[in-house]
């Protein structure tokens, strides 16, 4: 086991002997999870310490690495525990908001209810006051919510009513309520003397508030990399780390910020590329030089083998390559079970009676949705997402002989669980953020850092972060599609 670096030792000392909150700025491959696990072990066993993971899968992995008695959980499970204590008979219902929307606006167009639901969810994620029209205008503008200006006031009223009814009708809760309700209702949350929060750069305002509520008399240690914040489109706070640092700095404990800048994952040549985006990243002493090469899509298809990682900004190129690999007999899985579900849902919505009919329906659907996006002057990210989804389905459908074959293939290859080394793993950069491999292939590399004239500043930052994440996944060989 590698000895702690001077930066890790400084963090351990701050946790062991300090008394302030602590923000750990951990760049890609610098051992942030290992540092976090080592950090919680610096406090005496008489204190209640814990770690928060980004998702349940990572929380399970952490539990195996942590000493007995130190819990690892997600913020959703932490919030759900608080809700269950206060509302013992509460039932989880993921359709709660949809059912409320239908009850509150039974005569509204589906598009009005959908916009109201989306806006209500964003209100919860961002802890926005839904009674302020200007605040809702800001959410619509920032996240590109599809709001027909003729129905604007009705949508805003519905969103505000949905938020209010979510807090009043408590026989059921949905997934978002697990994090939001403890703050909205002021529920008692499990308390920690020291709580480390991994991947803190992806926390929405609701999660930030919950983490702070769990350390009212204790110390909070957010750990993350603002350069890896890429979920701003879904309600995450792109400025979560600096915002938490500023808020914690105003408390009576104050806040210290410490860095982890030495990457133990990336070869020197890869670090040199990444430094064009994040200059503070450093190669480890004695790091191998590594390889950076360019290949065509066909050459990549011939070369990849189980254990390799293939990533791309968009899903469509990855889906196409996944099909080619499976057809050639190469074990391959694509991360994103939800992507597969979304494609199957779109097929069901289009109601085709054959593969050729599906291809036609996808084309018509894309043109129709593009017109809607143009009418509302939607941001470029929504046009890109629509095109990617339609391209995924069109490319797959064009390779299949029947709808049954298409459904079978989608259910087979889209998975978030796989045995390490048993298959080629293909993923969008978003889904591959926590992954690494000796050999990493980046499809459509010239468009990785994609900028458009109408992109807002936060979108440009997100594109920059996507490029940085892609450049820091490989441990030996990085292959760029030319």
N, C-alpha and C positions, 0 to 999 in steps of 0.2 A: 504494500500500500504506500502511495506517495506521501511524503511528509508534507504538512501544511506549508503553504507559501507564506512569505511575509505579509501579503495582503490578507490571507485567511487568518493568520495569527492575530493581526490587528482587529479583525472582526470578532474573533473568539474572545479577545481581551476586552473589547467594548461590551460584549454580551455578559462576560463573566464578572467584570469589575465595574462596569458603567451603570448609570442609573437613568439614562435618557432613552427615548425612542431611537430607532436606528433604521435608516434606509440604506440598503445594499444595492448598489448599481452594478449588476453582474452582466458583462457582455457575453456574446455567444461562445459556448464551449468552455467557459471559465470555471465550471464546477459549482454552479450556484446551488443545485439541489444537495450535492455532497456537503457544501459549506453550511447550508441551512440545517441539515441533519446533524452535523458536528456542532453547530451553534446551540441547538436546543439542549445538547448534552453538557453545556458549560454551567448550567444553573444547578443548585443543590436539589436533591430529590424531594425536599420538603415543599418546593414550589410547584405550582401547576403550570406546566409548559406544554405547548402543542405546536403542530404544523398544519397549515392549510394548503391543500393541493388544488390545482386548477380543475381537475375532474376526478371522478371516482376511481378510474383505472390507476391514475398516478397515486392517489391516496392509498390504494391497496399496496402498491409497490413500496411506498414510504413506510407503511406499517411493518413490512418485512425487514426493513433496514434500521428502524428505530428500536431503542431498548424498550422492554416491557414497561407499561405505565405512561408512556408518552404517546398521546393519541395523534392520529393524522386523519383529517376529514376534509370535506369541501365546505365552502361557505353555504351552499344550499343545505347540506345536512345539518350544519350548525344552526341555521335559521329555522329549519323544519323542526328541530328538537325544541326550540323556543315556542313555536306555534303549537306543537303537540302538547306541551305542558299547559299552555293557556287554554287550548281548545281541544280537549281530550278526544272528542268524537269526530274530529274533522276528517274529511275524506279527500284524497287527492283526485282531482278531475281536470285533466289537461284541456278539456273543452269548456271550462267554466266561462271564460271571457266570451267565447263565441255564443254560448247559450244566453248569457246576459245581454249581448248585443241584439240577439233576435227578440228577446223579451222586451227590451227597452225601445227598439225601433223595428217593430214587426212589418211595417209597411215600407221601410226604406229599401232602396236598391242595394243589392249585395255589395256593390262597390263602396257605398256609403258606410255600411257596417264594417267592411274590411278595413277601410281607412280609419274608422273610429277605433277599431281594435288595435291596429298598428300604432296609432298615436297614443292610445292608453298604455300600451306596453312600454313605449319610449318614455312616457311620463314616469313610469315606475323605475325604469333603468336609470334615469337621469335625475330623479327626485325633483322634477319640475312641478311648479304650481299650475294646475290645469285651468284655474280660474282666470289666468292672465293670457289674454289673446296674443299679446306680443311674444310670450314665451312659447306658445304653441306654433306661432308663425316661425319662430326660430328652429323648432324641431322639424317642421315640414321642410324648411329650406335646407337644413343641414343633412337630413337623412333622405330627402327626396320622396317623402310620403305623397302618394297619388291622391290629391285633393282637387276635385272639381270646384272651381271658384263659386259656381252657382249653389253648391251644397256646403260651402265652407262652414257657415255658422251651425248648420245641423250636425256636421261631422265633429266640430269642436264641442258642441253640447253633449253629443254622444260619448266622446272620449272622456270628458269630465265626469259624466254620470257613471261610466264604466269604472273609472278609478274609485269613485265614491262607493258604488255598490260592491266593488271588490273588497272594500274594507268593512262593509256592513253585513254582507251575506256570507257568513263564515261557516256554514255547514260543509262547504267545499272550498278548496284552494287549488291553484294551479302551480306550475313549476316556478313562475316568476314571483308568486306570493310568498314562497318559502324565504326568499331573501328580503323582499320589500315589506311584508307585514310587520316584522319585528320593529322596524324603524317607524312605520306609519302608526302602529298601535302602542309603541313604547314598551314592548314586551321584554321581560328579563331574559338576558342571553347568558349562556355559560361563560364564566369568567376565567381568565388566564393571567398568571403573573407575567408570562412571556409567551407571545404568539408570533410565529413566523409565517408570513403569507407568501407562498411561491407564485411566480408569474404575475406579480402585482401590477405590471404595466397594462394588464388586460381587465382591470377591475372597473366596472361601472360605478357611478356614484352610489347606487344602492348597496353594492358590495363593500365599498369603502366605508360606508356608514356602519354596516354590520360588523366589520372587522374592528372598527374603533369601539363599538358598543361592547365587544367581547374583552376589551382591555381598558375598562374605565379606570381601574386602579392599577393596571399593569403596564407592561411595555409592549409596543407593537413594532414588529420588524418586517416591513415590506421588502421583498427582494425581487428584482426583475431588471429588465432592459428596455428602456423607452424606445430604443431602436428596433425592438421586436414587437411593438404595438401595431397590430394589423387588423383589429376587429372594430375599428371606429365606425364602420358601416352598420354594425349590428347593435349599437347602443353602448359599447365600451367607451371609457373615457381615455382618449389618446394621451392625456396629460396626467394620468392617474399617479404616477410616481412623484413628479414634482408637486402635484397638488397635495398628496398625502404628506410629503416632506414639509411643505409650508404649513399645513394645518397642525401637524404634530409639533412643529417648531414653536407654535404659539401656545402650547400647553405648558403647565408648570414644570413638566419634565424636560422640555426642550427636545431637540432632535439632532442627531449626528448623521452624516452621510459618508459612507466608505465605499471604495471601488473594488471590483474584481475585473481586471483588464487583461490578464494573461490567459490565452486560450490553450487548452491542452488537447483540443480536438483537431484543430486546423494546421495543416502544413504551412511552412513559411510562404510559399508562393500563393497560397489561397488567402493568407492574412494580408499579403501585399495588395491583392485585389480588393478585399473587404475594406482596407484602410482608406480607399478612395471615398468610401461612404461613411465609415466610422473610424476616424484617425486614431482614436485611443486604443483600439484593439492591438494586442501585442502577441507575437509568437512566443511559445514557451522556449526556455533554454534548451538547445539541442534538438529543436523540432526538425523533422525531415523536410526537405524542400517540396516534395510532392509533385504531382503532375497537373497541368491544365492543358487540355487538348480540345480540338474541335472535330466533330464528326457530323455526317449527314444523318437524317432520320433513319435511313435504311441501314447504315453502318451501326447505328446505336441498336437497332432491332436485332442485328446479327450478333452483337457483342454482349448484351446484357445477360446476366445469369442470376439464379437465386442468391439472395443476400444483397443484391444491388438495390439502390434507391433511384427512382426516376421522378423528377418534379417539374412542374410547369406553373406559370401564373394562371393559366386557364385549364379547365377540365377537359375540353374537347380533344386536344392533341394527346392527352394521357389516355383517354378512353379509346381512341383509335389505336394507339400502340398496344394497349392491354389486349385488345381483340387480336391483333396480329400475333402477339406472343402466345396467347392461349391456342390459337389456330395452329401455331408451329409446335405445340407441345411443351412450351416453356411455362412452368408454374408461375402464375402472376395474380396478384390481388391489387385492387384499387381501394385506397383508403377513402371512406366516406359512405357509410351505410345510408346516411340521410340523403346523399346524392342519388343513390339507387332508388330509394323510396320516392324521391321527387320525380325522377324520370318515369317510374311506373305510374305515379299519380297523373303526370301529364298525358301519358298514353290513355289512361282511363278517361280523362277529361275530353280528349279529342275524339274518342269513340270510333276508331278506325275499324274497318272490316277486313283489312289485309295490310301487308307491309307496304305495298305501293300506295295504298290509300293513306297510310300513316305519314309517309314522306310528303304527300301533297298537303295533308292537314297541318303538318309542322310548318311548312312554308307559309300557308295562309295565316296560321296563328302568329308566326313571327312578324309578318307584315302588319297584321292588325294591332299587335302589342307595340310595335315600333311607332305606329301612328299615334297611339295613346301617349307614349313617352314624349314624342315631339310636341304634341298639343300642350302638355304640362311643362315643357322645357325641362325635362328630367336631366339629372346629371349624367355624365358619360358613363359612370360606373354602373348605372342601371341598364343602359344600352348594352354594355359589355356583358353583364350577367345574363341578360335575355339571349344575346347571340350565342354565348357559351352553352347555355342550357339547350337551345335548339340545335346547335351544331353537334352536341353530344348525342342527342337522340337521332338526328338525321344520319350521322356517320355510322352509328350502330345498326340502325334499321336497314341501311343500304347493304349491309353485310349478311342480313338474315333472310331466311326463306319463309318464315312464318312468325306470327305474333307470339305464339307459344315459345319458339326458340329465343326470341328477343327477351321475353320475361324470364326465361330460365337462365339466360346468360347474365342478365342484370343481377339476379338474385345470387348467382354463383360468385361473381368477381368483386362486387362491392362489399367490403368488409373492413371493420376496424380492428379485427382480431386475427392474428396470424403467428405462426411459429417462426421465431427468428431464424433467418437463413433458409427457410423452406421455399421461398418464392421471391420473385422480383416484386418489390413494393412500389407502386405508382401512386402519385398523390399530387394534388395542388399544393402550392407553397403554404397556403393557410393550414391545410390538414397535415402537412409534413413538418410543422414548426418544431416539434419536439424530437424529430427523427435525426439519425445520423447513419452513415455507412462508410466503408472503406472506399467504395466507388459510387459516385453520385453523378447522374446524368440530368442536365437541365435542358428541357425542350424549349424551342422558340426563344432561345436566349437573347436575341437582339431586342425583343419586346418585353423583356423582364421589367425594366424600369420604364413603364409606359406613362407618358404625360400627354394630356390633351389641353387644348386652349381654354376649355371651360372648367377645368379641374380647380376645385377650391384648394387653399393651402394645405388643409389637413389630408386631402386626397393625394397631393404630391408627396407629402411625408409618408403616407402609407405605401405608395409605390416604391419610394426609396427604401423603406423598411423591408418590403418584399424582396428586393434585390439583395439586400444585406443578408437576410435569412437564407436565401438560396445559396449565396456564396460561402456560407459557413456550415454546411451540412456534411461535407466530405472530410474523411480522415486521411485519404491518400491520393485518390485520382478524381479530378473533376473534369467532366466531359460536357462541353457546350455544343448544342446543335447549331451548325452554321447556317 
